[in-house]
């Protein structure tokens, strides 16, 4: 539903069971998770750009509800995703907003893990097709829309 | 002064009166305007009323009809358009503060089509900000505030075509235009007890409509009956050179004629047994009753199952990735903070992190799903189930915790661009409407509309209206 439970990664978790476990069942403890997350995010974020806010760091260490269902690598990826956002835009968020961003990152991770677990053959092409702009399409003879050609809206 | 019962008549009934000159389009427009001015603010149904323009259009329609130039069933019928459709010279806010002063200098193609058949634009319908594209957790996520459900004003209409649902349910216009990316026509139609139609992707031009998700957005009518939806769809469908996502001329156009697209064939219905995990008790009862009467009116009704797979996940990733592009500038600039909803203010940042690889994987899953669904429609002409497993929720509901349920059907229907129609099929014990949904094969909009008409010939739920002070 596009009231937004899905559009930003926040959604109920009743829609599916994780089918992939990259960790092959290996448990990861909180300390190891935090270390991996820190390593990965440090690798991704250029020096000097990391958002060092103590609140963001603390939030990143608290796993949101449902995060335990993710694979170990998935948790690391979600933490890095959060860190990446905080690095670029962290100063825009208060504590509550940081939590929402973090929850969204972990929720998106669940979505991605289920999606990536779906078996696809190399030849399974995406539902994306280029429609070459043919010469006859460039100048429509009579547009049903009688209005003028689209123009930019007056910017607010 | 027109009686309230006339304002609740279908487009077909109003058209008959107008064509035979028993009803003046000006009188009808004035009556809807007066009712909209009185009840619209109570419901937060409109972003803006356009009385001057509407009366000008109504006078022109009346003049034409008196000259003998009757243009068809929408001539002189007042309607409202969701506030994400460009109307030349009129503010088009997309329901969001950052765009509150936005004015386009052209009409959306849908507005042009309706103008060409003589429909009268009464105003712009309220909507959820940016059609909910960046996420929202409260009904109040709109520049206009929360839209109140005419059946119970302490409840929500659902979104994002919130105003469109309220306007039709409250008898403030003859019909309304809404849009759906994922649930935004079906849900308000069900919550408001009106008939709402989501056409096949590509049959209705989106030129001049706010783009949320390029490969999921659709435009369709909310009206008093499936028959009205058919009439309106016939007026707005068609290839548009200004929207290259529209289907070819012969695939996009739709003719409202029994001899044309609607062939009065005996429809085979597949009753979906796995679309919803559980129903709210009141909803389940109404849906069971609707299920029982189908065999009397359709060629066959057999149980059917949706294929299993990560369809919601694929739809979610497609939506998130495309929204990251359509509203990327708003997010990166930080102006997204001007949105009303606390979730909308931050959700876009997560969307920005979806990779091209994951987006492409979602599109590959989508292609597989399309084939699976096409095969399913070899056995059925339409699939049927509840529009939603729940009825309208209180305005204060946190949607993340209070209206969250798996929605594989919404994901499948929208990922595959399938046509769907929600028609009223009963009420809960709290007198809140329940919707029955028909879904068809891509391009077979006629089957879906015919199924709705068949159901409504056998029932009277679509003729029930809320009591408003």
HADDOCK unambig.tbl for C-alpha pairs under 7 A between the chains (distance, minus, plus):
assign (segid A and resid 1 and name CA) (segid B and resid 182 and name CA) 4.79 0.50 0.50
assign (segid A and resid 1 and name CA) (segid B and resid 183 and name CA) 4.73 0.50 0.50
assign (segid A and resid 1 and name CA) (segid B and resid 410 and name CA) 6.60 0.50 0.50
assign (segid A and resid 2 and name CA) (segid B and resid 132 and name CA) 5.92 0.50 0.50
assign (segid A and resid 2 and name CA) (segid B and resid 133 and name CA) 6.81 0.50 0.50
assign (segid A and resid 2 and name CA) (segid B and resid 181 and name CA) 6.49 0.50 0.50
assign (segid A and resid 2 and name CA) (segid B and resid 182 and name CA) 4.73 0.50 0.50
assign (segid A and resid 2 and name CA) (segid B and resid 183 and name CA) 5.84 0.50 0.50
assign (segid A and resid 2 and name CA) (segid B and resid 184 and name CA) 6.49 0.50 0.50
assign (segid A and resid 3 and name CA) (segid B and resid 132 and name CA) 5.11 0.50 0.50
assign (segid A and resid 3 and name CA) (segid B and resid 135 and name CA) 6.39 0.50 0.50
assign (segid A and resid 3 and name CA) (segid B and resid 136 and name CA) 6.05 0.50 0.50
assign (segid A and resid 3 and name CA) (segid B and resid 159 and name CA) 6.08 0.50 0.50
assign (segid A and resid 3 and name CA) (segid B and resid 160 and name CA) 6.44 0.50 0.50
assign (segid A and resid 4 and name CA) (segid B and resid 132 and name CA) 5.36 0.50 0.50
assign (segid A and resid 4 and name CA) (segid B and resid 133 and name CA) 6.34 0.50 0.50
assign (segid A and resid 4 and name CA) (segid B and resid 134 and name CA) 6.53 0.50 0.50
assign (segid A and resid 4 and name CA) (segid B and resid 135 and name CA) 3.54 0.50 0.50
assign (segid A and resid 4 and name CA) (segid B and resid 136 and name CA) 4.99 0.50 0.50
assign (segid A and resid 5 and name CA) (segid B and resid 135 and name CA) 6.19 0.50 0.50
assign (segid A and resid 5 and name CA) (segid B and resid 400 and name CA) 6.33 0.50 0.50
assign (segid A and resid 6 and name CA) (segid B and resid 316 and name CA) 5.44 0.50 0.50
assign (segid A and resid 7 and name CA) (segid B and resid 133 and name CA) 5.96 0.50 0.50
assign (segid A and resid 7 and name CA) (segid B and resid 134 and name CA) 6.03 0.50 0.50
assign (segid A and resid 7 and name CA) (segid B and resid 135 and name CA) 5.55 0.50 0.50
assign (segid A and resid 7 and name CA) (segid B and resid 316 and name CA) 6.00 0.50 0.50
assign (segid A and resid 7 and name CA) (segid B and resid 319 and name CA) 5.90 0.50 0.50
assign (segid A and resid 7 and name CA) (segid B and resid 320 and name CA) 5.14 0.50 0.50
assign (segid A and resid 8 and name CA) (segid B and resid 134 and name CA) 6.01 0.50 0.50
assign (segid A and resid 8 and name CA) (segid B and resid 135 and name CA) 5.57 0.50 0.50
assign (segid A and resid 8 and name CA) (segid B and resid 320 and name CA) 6.13 0.50 0.50
assign (segid A and resid 8 and name CA) (segid B and resid 347 and name CA) 4.70 0.50 0.50
assign (segid A and resid 8 and name CA) (segid B and resid 348 and name CA) 6.32 0.50 0.50
assign (segid A and resid 8 and name CA) (segid B and resid 350 and name CA) 6.21 0.50 0.50
assign (segid A and resid 8 and name CA) (segid B and resid 351 and name CA) 5.84 0.50 0.50
assign (segid A and resid 11 and name CA) (segid B and resid 400 and name CA) 6.92 0.50 0.50
assign (segid A and resid 11 and name CA) (segid B and resid 404 and name CA) 6.86 0.50 0.50
assign (segid A and resid 12 and name CA) (segid B and resid 404 and name CA) 5.65 0.50 0.50
assign (segid A and resid 12 and name CA) (segid B and resid 405 and name CA) 6.17 0.50 0.50
assign (segid A and resid 12 and name CA) (segid B and resid 406 and name CA) 7.00 0.50 0.50
assign (segid A and resid 14 and name CA) (segid B and resid 406 and name CA) 6.10 0.50 0.50
assign (segid A and resid 15 and name CA) (segid B and resid 406 and name CA) 4.93 0.50 0.50
assign (segid A and resid 81 and name CA) (segid B and resid 353 and name CA) 6.84 0.50 0.50
assign (segid A and resid 85 and name CA) (segid B and resid 349 and name CA) 6.76 0.50 0.50
assign (segid A and resid 97 and name CA) (segid B and resid 346 and name CA) 6.70 0.50 0.50
assign (segid A and resid 101 and name CA) (segid B and resid 346 and name CA) 6.29 0.50 0.50
assign (segid A and resid 101 and name CA) (segid B and resid 347 and name CA) 6.79 0.50 0.50
assign (segid A and resid 101 and name CA) (segid B and resid 350 and name CA) 6.61 0.50 0.50
assign (segid A and resid 104 and name CA) (segid B and resid 350 and name CA) 6.31 0.50 0.50
assign (segid A and resid 105 and name CA) (segid B and resid 350 and name CA) 6.09 0.50 0.50
assign (segid A and resid 111 and name CA) (segid B and resid 313 and name CA) 5.06 0.50 0.50
assign (segid A and resid 114 and name CA) (segid B and resid 310 and name CA) 6.29 0.50 0.50
assign (segid A and resid 114 and name CA) (segid B and resid 313 and name CA) 6.97 0.50 0.50
assign (segid A and resid 115 and name CA) (segid B and resid 310 and name CA) 5.83 0.50 0.50
assign (segid A and resid 115 and name CA) (segid B and resid 313 and name CA) 6.00 0.50 0.50
assign (segid A and resid 115 and name CA) (segid B and resid 314 and name CA) 6.35 0.50 0.50
assign (segid A and resid 115 and name CA) (segid B and resid 362 and name CA) 6.95 0.50 0.50
assign (segid A and resid 124 and name CA) (segid B and resid 364 and name CA) 6.12 0.50 0.50
assign (segid A and resid 125 and name CA) (segid B and resid 364 and name CA) 5.41 0.50 0.50
assign (segid A and resid 126 and name CA) (segid B and resid 360 and name CA) 6.25 0.50 0.50
assign (segid A and resid 126 and name CA) (segid B and resid 363 and name CA) 4.58 0.50 0.50
assign (segid A and resid 126 and name CA) (segid B and resid 364 and name CA) 3.68 0.50 0.50
assign (segid A and resid 126 and name CA) (segid B and resid 367 and name CA) 5.94 0.50 0.50
assign (segid A and resid 127 and name CA) (segid B and resid 363 and name CA) 5.07 0.50 0.50
assign (segid A and resid 127 and name CA) (segid B and resid 364 and name CA) 5.94 0.50 0.50
assign (segid A and resid 127 and name CA) (segid B and resid 366 and name CA) 6.25 0.50 0.50
assign (segid A and resid 127 and name CA) (segid B and resid 367 and name CA) 4.99 0.50 0.50
assign (segid A and resid 128 and name CA) (segid B and resid 363 and name CA) 6.91 0.50 0.50
assign (segid A and resid 140 and name CA) (segid B and resid 241 and name CA) 6.12 0.50 0.50
assign (segid A and resid 143 and name CA) (segid B and resid 240 and name CA) 6.77 0.50 0.50
assign (segid A and resid 143 and name CA) (segid B and resid 241 and name CA) 6.32 0.50 0.50
assign (segid A and resid 144 and name CA) (segid B and resid 240 and name CA) 6.54 0.50 0.50
assign (segid A and resid 145 and name CA) (segid B and resid 109 and name CA) 4.91 0.50 0.50
assign (segid A and resid 145 and name CA) (segid B and resid 112 and name CA) 5.55 0.50 0.50
assign (segid A and resid 145 and name CA) (segid B and resid 113 and name CA) 6.97 0.50 0.50
assign (segid A and resid 146 and name CA) (segid B and resid 112 and name CA) 6.63 0.50 0.50
assign (segid A and resid 147 and name CA) (segid B and resid 106 and name CA) 5.52 0.50 0.50
assign (segid A and resid 147 and name CA) (segid B and resid 107 and name CA) 5.97 0.50 0.50
assign (segid A and resid 148 and name CA) (segid B and resid 106 and name CA) 5.96 0.50 0.50
assign (segid A and resid 150 and name CA) (segid B and resid 106 and name CA) 6.50 0.50 0.50
assign (segid A and resid 151 and name CA) (segid B and resid 105 and name CA) 6.75 0.50 0.50
assign (segid A and resid 153 and name CA) (segid B and resid 102 and name CA) 6.28 0.50 0.50
assign (segid A and resid 153 and name CA) (segid B and resid 103 and name CA) 5.58 0.50 0.50
assign (segid A and resid 153 and name CA) (segid B and resid 104 and name CA) 4.52 0.50 0.50
assign (segid A and resid 153 and name CA) (segid B and resid 105 and name CA) 6.90 0.50 0.50
assign (segid A and resid 154 and name CA) (segid B and resid 102 and name CA) 5.68 0.50 0.50
assign (segid A and resid 154 and name CA) (segid B and resid 103 and name CA) 5.47 0.50 0.50
assign (segid A and resid 154 and name CA) (segid B and resid 104 and name CA) 6.46 0.50 0.50
assign (segid A and resid 155 and name CA) (segid B and resid 102 and name CA) 5.95 0.50 0.50
assign (segid A and resid 156 and name CA) (segid B and resid 99 and name CA) 5.88 0.50 0.50
assign (segid A and resid 156 and name CA) (segid B and resid 100 and name CA) 6.95 0.50 0.50
assign (segid A and resid 156 and name CA) (segid B and resid 101 and name CA) 5.05 0.50 0.50
assign (segid A and resid 156 and name CA) (segid B and resid 102 and name CA) 5.37 0.50 0.50
